[in-house]
């Protein structure tokens, strides 16, 4: 799992904020998608596209001038899809204080040169935290698939 880890850092500039001086949620979602796609591609060696957004939690606002730190990694591979998680922190450059602001889970699919979904190698969880994330990913997948079967649209 460690081989897929990505840490991305961004500075919140005026163009990234709303009228309150907080980072726009859509801008943060864009950063998350990029960090997570890199983690998926790093793991699979394929171009990876977003297949679904399972959950995004906004816990604390990120302010103008703060640094955003995104830590993403593949939690579990199924066949052609994989769950990637991201944890987001903001850092105040003056104090050095870091605050956990967001967490998210998205599903990515690796595509071959013809643009077809392609199986990826399995991840091997080693630490207790990695094993927990690996198990939780299966629970979230079952929940997501159960929701699709009940939505007849």
C-alpha contacts under 8 A as a table, 3 or more apart, distances in Angstrom:
res1	aa1	res2	aa2	distance
1	X	4	X	5.71
1	X	5	X	7.08
1	X	73	X	6.91
1	X	74	X	6.37
1	X	75	X	7.11
1	X	123	X	5.59
1	X	124	X	6.04
1	X	125	X	5.96
1	X	126	X	7.78
1	X	130	X	7.32
2	X	5	X	5.31
2	X	73	X	7.38
3	X	42	X	7.50
3	X	43	X	6.74
4	X	39	X	4.92
4	X	40	X	6.83
4	X	42	X	5.41
4	X	43	X	4.88
4	X	72	X	7.99
4	X	73	X	5.35
4	X	74	X	6.12
5	X	39	X	5.80
5	X	71	X	7.09
5	X	72	X	5.65
5	X	73	X	4.44
5	X	74	X	7.33
6	X	35	X	6.47
6	X	36	X	7.71
6	X	38	X	7.09
6	X	39	X	5.71
6	X	70	X	7.76
6	X	71	X	5.67
6	X	72	X	5.14
6	X	73	X	6.33
7	X	35	X	7.39
7	X	69	X	6.86
7	X	70	X	5.55
7	X	71	X	4.60
7	X	72	X	6.55
8	X	35	X	6.48
8	X	69	X	5.78
8	X	70	X	5.14
8	X	71	X	6.67
9	X	67	X	6.82
9	X	68	X	5.59
9	X	69	X	4.65
9	X	70	X	6.43
10	X	67	X	5.68
10	X	68	X	5.10
10	X	69	X	6.69
11	X	65	X	6.44
11	X	66	X	6.09
11	X	67	X	4.54
11	X	68	X	6.15
12	X	16	X	6.11
12	X	17	X	7.52
12	X	23	X	6.74
12	X	63	X	7.07
12	X	64	X	5.18
12	X	65	X	5.18
12	X	66	X	5.66
12	X	67	X	6.13
12	X	68	X	7.08
13	X	16	X	5.42
13	X	17	X	7.08
13	X	64	X	5.89
13	X	65	X	6.15
14	X	17	X	5.54
14	X	21	X	7.55
14	X	64	X	6.39
16	X	23	X	5.62
16	X	24	X	6.06
16	X	27	X	6.53
16	X	64	X	7.94
17	X	20	X	7.48
17	X	21	X	5.29
17	X	22	X	5.01
17	X	23	X	4.33
17	X	24	X	5.13
17	X	63	X	7.82
17	X	64	X	6.67
18	X	21	X	5.44
18	X	22	X	5.61
18	X	23	X	6.46
18	X	24	X	5.78
19	X	22	X	7.48
21	X	63	X	5.86
21	X	64	X	5.49
22	X	61	X	6.15
22	X	62	X	5.49
22	X	63	X	4.52
22	X	64	X	6.00
23	X	27	X	7.05
23	X	28	X	7.00
23	X	61	X	7.14
23	X	62	X	5.43
23	X	63	X	5.95
23	X	64	X	6.71
24	X	27	X	5.23
24	X	28	X	6.42
25	X	28	X	5.13
25	X	29	X	6.15
26	X	29	X	4.94
26	X	30	X	6.21
27	X	30	X	5.08
27	X	31	X	6.45
28	X	31	X	5.05
28	X	32	X	6.16
29	X	32	X	4.96
29	X	33	X	6.09
30	X	33	X	5.14
30	X	34	X	6.37
31	X	34	X	5.26
31	X	35	X	6.28
31	X	70	X	7.96
32	X	35	X	5.23
32	X	36	X	6.01
32	X	70	X	6.97
32	X	86	X	6.91
33	X	36	X	5.21
33	X	37	X	5.94
33	X	50	X	7.61
34	X	37	X	5.13
34	X	38	X	6.21
35	X	38	X	5.25
35	X	39	X	6.39
35	X	70	X	6.97
35	X	71	X	7.54
35	X	72	X	6.14
35	X	86	X	7.90
36	X	39	X	5.02
36	X	40	X	6.23
36	X	72	X	5.50
36	X	73	X	6.83
36	X	74	X	7.98
36	X	84	X	6.06
36	X	85	X	7.08
36	X	86	X	6.78
36	X	106	X	7.79
37	X	40	X	5.05
37	X	41	X	6.05
37	X	48	X	5.96
37	X	49	X	6.82
37	X	50	X	7.35
37	X	108	X	7.21
38	X	41	X	5.05
38	X	42	X	5.86
38	X	48	X	7.99
39	X	42	X	5.05
39	X	43	X	6.20
39	X	72	X	6.26
39	X	73	X	5.37
39	X	74	X	6.34
39	X	84	X	7.43
40	X	43	X	5.21
40	X	44	X	6.11
40	X	48	X	6.28
40	X	73	X	7.40
40	X	74	X	6.18
40	X	82	X	7.41
40	X	84	X	6.91
40	X	108	X	6.88
40	X	110	X	7.68
41	X	44	X	5.14
41	X	45	X	5.17
41	X	46	X	5.19
41	X	47	X	5.72
41	X	48	X	5.64
41	X	110	X	7.31
42	X	45	X	5.59
42	X	46	X	7.75
43	X	74	X	7.31
43	X	120	X	7.94
43	X	121	X	7.81
44	X	110	X	6.89
44	X	120	X	5.29
44	X	121	X	6.56
46	X	110	X	5.33
46	X	111	X	5.94
46	X	112	X	6.44
47	X	110	X	5.63
47	X	111	X	5.56
47	X	112	X	7.23
48	X	108	X	5.98
48	X	109	X	5.33
48	X	110	X	4.28
48	X	111	X	6.04
49	X	108	X	5.35
49	X	109	X	5.48
49	X	110	X	6.59
49	X	111	X	7.65
50	X	53	X	7.66
50	X	106	X	7.08
50	X	107	X	6.07
50	X	108	X	4.54
50	X	109	X	6.62
51	X	106	X	7.48
51	X	107	X	5.32
51	X	108	X	5.12
51	X	109	X	6.32
52	X	106	X	5.64
52	X	107	X	5.09
52	X	108	X	7.14
53	X	56	X	7.65
53	X	105	X	6.37
53	X	106	X	4.42
53	X	107	X	6.42
54	X	104	X	7.46
54	X	105	X	5.45
54	X	106	X	5.43
54	X	107	X	7.37
54	X	140	X	7.90
54	X	144	X	7.41
55	X	103	X	7.96
55	X	104	X	5.31
55	X	105	X	5.39
55	X	106	X	7.20
56	X	102	X	7.12
56	X	103	X	5.86
56	X	104	X	4.25
56	X	105	X	6.70
57	X	102	X	5.38
57	X	103	X	5.41
57	X	104	X	6.30
58	X	61	X	7.53
58	X	101	X	6.24
58	X	102	X	4.93
58	X	103	X	7.28
59	X	100	X	7.49
59	X	101	X	4.92
59	X	102	X	5.59
60	X	99	X	7.91
60	X	100	X	7.39
60	X	101	X	4.64
60	X	102	X	7.21
61	X	101	X	6.73
62	X	66	X	6.79
62	X	68	X	7.67
62	X	90	X	6.13
62	X	101	X	7.30
63	X	66	X	5.64
65	X	92	X	7.87
66	X	90	X	6.29
66	X	91	X	5.68
66	X	92	X	5.20
66	X	93	X	6.51
67	X	90	X	5.47
67	X	91	X	5.02
67	X	92	X	6.63
67	X	93	X	7.15
68	X	88	X	6.96
68	X	89	X	5.85
68	X	90	X	4.65
68	X	91	X	6.49
69	X	88	X	5.66
69	X	89	X	5.11
69	X	90	X	6.13
69	X	91	X	7.54
70	X	86	X	6.51
70	X	87	X	5.87
70	X	88	X	4.56
70	X	89	X	6.53
71	X	86	X	5.39
71	X	87	X	5.26
71	X	88	X	6.37
72	X	84	X	6.83
72	X	85	X	5.56
72	X	86	X	4.17
72	X	87	X	6.51
73	X	84	X	5.58
73	X	85	X	5.74
73	X	86	X	6.71
74	X	77	X	7.54
74	X	82	X	6.88
74	X	83	X	5.93
74	X	84	X	4.27
74	X	85	X	6.39
74	X	123	X	7.59
75	X	82	X	7.44
75	X	83	X	5.55
75	X	84	X	5.44
75	X	85	X	6.42
75	X	123	X	7.47
75	X	130	X	7.28
75	X	133	X	5.73
75	X	134	X	5.18
75	X	137	X	6.43
76	X	82	X	5.65
76	X	83	X	5.46
76	X	84	X	7.37
76	X	122	X	7.12
76	X	123	X	6.05
76	X	133	X	7.89
76	X	134	X	5.35
76	X	137	X	6.24
76	X	138	X	7.67
77	X	80	X	7.51
77	X	81	X	6.11
77	X	82	X	4.19
77	X	83	X	6.49
77	X	120	X	6.92
77	X	121	X	7.20
77	X	122	X	5.38
77	X	123	X	6.42
78	X	81	X	5.50
78	X	82	X	5.76
78	X	122	X	7.61
79	X	82	X	7.57
79	X	118	X	7.86
79	X	119	X	5.11
79	X	120	X	6.63
80	X	109	X	5.71
80	X	110	X	6.36
80	X	117	X	5.78
80	X	118	X	5.15
80	X	119	X	4.16
80	X	120	X	6.05
81	X	107	X	6.47
81	X	108	X	5.54
81	X	109	X	4.46
81	X	110	X	6.88
81	X	119	X	7.46
81	X	120	X	7.75
82	X	107	X	5.53
82	X	108	X	5.41
82	X	109	X	6.45
83	X	105	X	6.72
83	X	106	X	5.79
83	X	107	X	4.55
83	X	108	X	6.46
83	X	137	X	6.54
84	X	105	X	5.76
84	X	106	X	5.52
84	X	107	X	6.20
84	X	108	X	7.28
85	X	103	X	7.42
85	X	104	X	5.75
85	X	105	X	4.55
85	X	106	X	6.60
86	X	103	X	5.66
86	X	104	X	5.37
86	X	105	X	6.56
87	X	100	X	7.45
87	X	101	X	7.94
87	X	102	X	5.98
87	X	103	X	4.60
87	X	104	X	6.77
88	X	100	X	5.96
88	X	101	X	5.63
88	X	102	X	4.93
88	X	103	X	6.10
89	X	98	X	6.19
89	X	99	X	5.26
89	X	100	X	4.38
89	X	101	X	5.25
89	X	102	X	6.97
90	X	98	X	5.54
90	X	99	X	5.37
90	X	100	X	6.67
90	X	101	X	6.57
91	X	96	X	6.09
91	X	97	X	5.58
91	X	98	X	4.40
91	X	99	X	6.56
92	X	95	X	5.64
92	X	96	X	5.24
92	X	97	X	5.49
92	X	98	X	6.66
93	X	96	X	5.15
93	X	97	X	7.61
109	X	117	X	6.26
109	X	118	X	7.58
110	X	117	X	5.67
110	X	118	X	5.63
110	X	119	X	7.23
110	X	120	X	7.13
111	X	114	X	7.49
111	X	115	X	5.00
111	X	116	X	5.07
111	X	117	X	4.60
111	X	118	X	5.48
112	X	115	X	5.20
112	X	116	X	5.46
112	X	117	X	6.54
112	X	118	X	5.97
113	X	116	X	7.46
125	X	128	X	8.00
125	X	130	X	4.97
125	X	131	X	5.18
125	X	134	X	6.82
126	X	130	X	6.14
126	X	131	X	6.61
127	X	130	X	5.11
127	X	131	X	6.21
128	X	131	X	5.05
128	X	132	X	6.17
129	X	132	X	5.09
129	X	133	X	6.21
130	X	133	X	5.09
130	X	134	X	6.01
131	X	134	X	4.97
131	X	135	X	6.20
132	X	135	X	5.22
132	X	136	X	6.02
133	X	136	X	5.02
133	X	137	X	6.05
134	X	137	X	5.33
134	X	138	X	6.94
135	X	138	X	5.47
135	X	139	X	6.72
136	X	139	X	5.05
136	X	140	X	6.25
137	X	140	X	5.13
137	X	141	X	6.12
138	X	141	X	5.04
138	X	142	X	6.21
139	X	142	X	5.24
139	X	143	X	6.26
140	X	143	X	5.02
140	X	144	X	6.08
141	X	144	X	5.01
141	X	145	X	6.10
142	X	145	X	5.17
142	X	146	X	5.98
143	X	146	X	5.10
143	X	147	X	6.19
144	X	147	X	5.14
144	X	148	X	6.45
145	X	148	X	5.07
145	X	149	X	6.44
146	X	149	X	5.27
146	X	150	X	6.57
147	X	150	X	5.31
147	X	151	X	6.28
148	X	151	X	5.20
148	X	152	X	7.75
149	X	152	X	7.14
